[in-house]
Amino acid sequence: MSGALLCPTATAVDLRGDLTIQVAAERKFELIGLVDGCAPGSPCVIDVSQVVDVDSAGVQLLVALRRSLAERDSPLELTGLRGALQQALATYRLDRHLVAIDRGAGRPRLPSIPAGAQP
């Protein structure tokens, strides 16, 4: 993961590679660091366009990240959602719970649920 500040109140991160059981523990610690670095109440934007492979463990990591951020009143926003990750979220019917935004259009593409609500 590499970080790039979007604005003073948002945290932007590129998530690359796999989100699978083989790397779940390593990715978990990276994502915990992301939560710790996100200012309460500000959005956390993750570019997932470079995620190559994903399984249920990777999806669980994103759900856990969303819950942790919701506890801080910080929304999780995914950009570049496509391919295996988009399909996995649809398969688990989570595509309505994790916000995907299109930075070019500047508006959400998928519906969101209130922060703190459980999927």
N, C-alpha and C positions, 0 to 999 in steps of 0.2 A: 504494500500500500504506500502511496505517496500522498502528501497533503498539499493543498493549495487553497489559500484563503479566498473566499468569494467576496466577502464584505466583512466589516468588523463584527457582525452578529451572526454570521453563518460559517460553518465548517464544511469544506469540500474535500473529498477524498476520492482517489481512483482505486478501485478494487480490481486486481488483475489475477489471472490464473484460475485455479480450481477452488471450488467450494464443495469439497467432498469429505467423506469420513476420514480419508487418509491425511488431510491437513486441518481437520476441524479444531483440534486442540490449539495449534499454532494460530489459526485465524481467530479463535475465540479471544486470545490475549491481545491481538491487534485491534479487534473490535472493542474490547473493554477500554483500551487506551483511547480509542476514538470517542467513546462516551465521556470519559474523563476530560477530554480536551474540548468538548462541546459546551459552550456557555448555556446555562439553563435558560429555557425559553426561546433559544435560537434554533433554526433548522440545521439539520445535519444532512448534507447532500452527498450521496455516493454515486459516482459514475461506475456503473456495472457493465459497460459496453465491452470491456476486455475480460469478462468472466468467461472461461472456456468450458468448464464442466461443472455440474452441480448435481447433488443428490439430496436426499431428505435431511442429512446432517447439515448441509449448507443452508437449506431453507430454514431449518431450526435456528441456525445462527442469526439469520436476518430477523426472524420473529423475536428472538431474545434481545437483539439490538434495539428493535422497535419498542419493545416493552421497557427496556432500560431507559431509553430516551424519553418515552412517555412519562415516566416517573419524574423527569426533570422538565416536563412540559415542552419538550423539544421534538418537533416532528421529524421523522425520517423520510427523506425524499430520494428516490432512485432515478438516475438519468441513464439513458442508453440501454434501457431494458429491451432485450431481444433474445433470440435463440433459446438455448437450453434453460436459462434462468426464467425467461418469460413463460416457457412451456411448463416448467416445474411449478411456478406460482399458480398457473391456471389449473394444473392437475390437482393441486392441493387446495384449490379454491381460495387462495390467498391473494390473488391479483386484485381483489377489491379492498384488501386491508393494508397493503403496502403501497404507498403513493408513488406512482411513476410520473415524472414530469418531463416535458420536452422543453429543454432550455431554449430552443429556437423559437418556439411559440410562447414560452413563458407562462404556460398554464398547465394544470394537471391533465393527464390523459386518462387516468383511472380514478374512480371515486375513492374517497378517503373516509375513514371513520374517526370519531373524536379521539384525541390523545387519551390514553389510559384505558380505552375500551379493549376488551379481549377479543381476538379473532375467533 
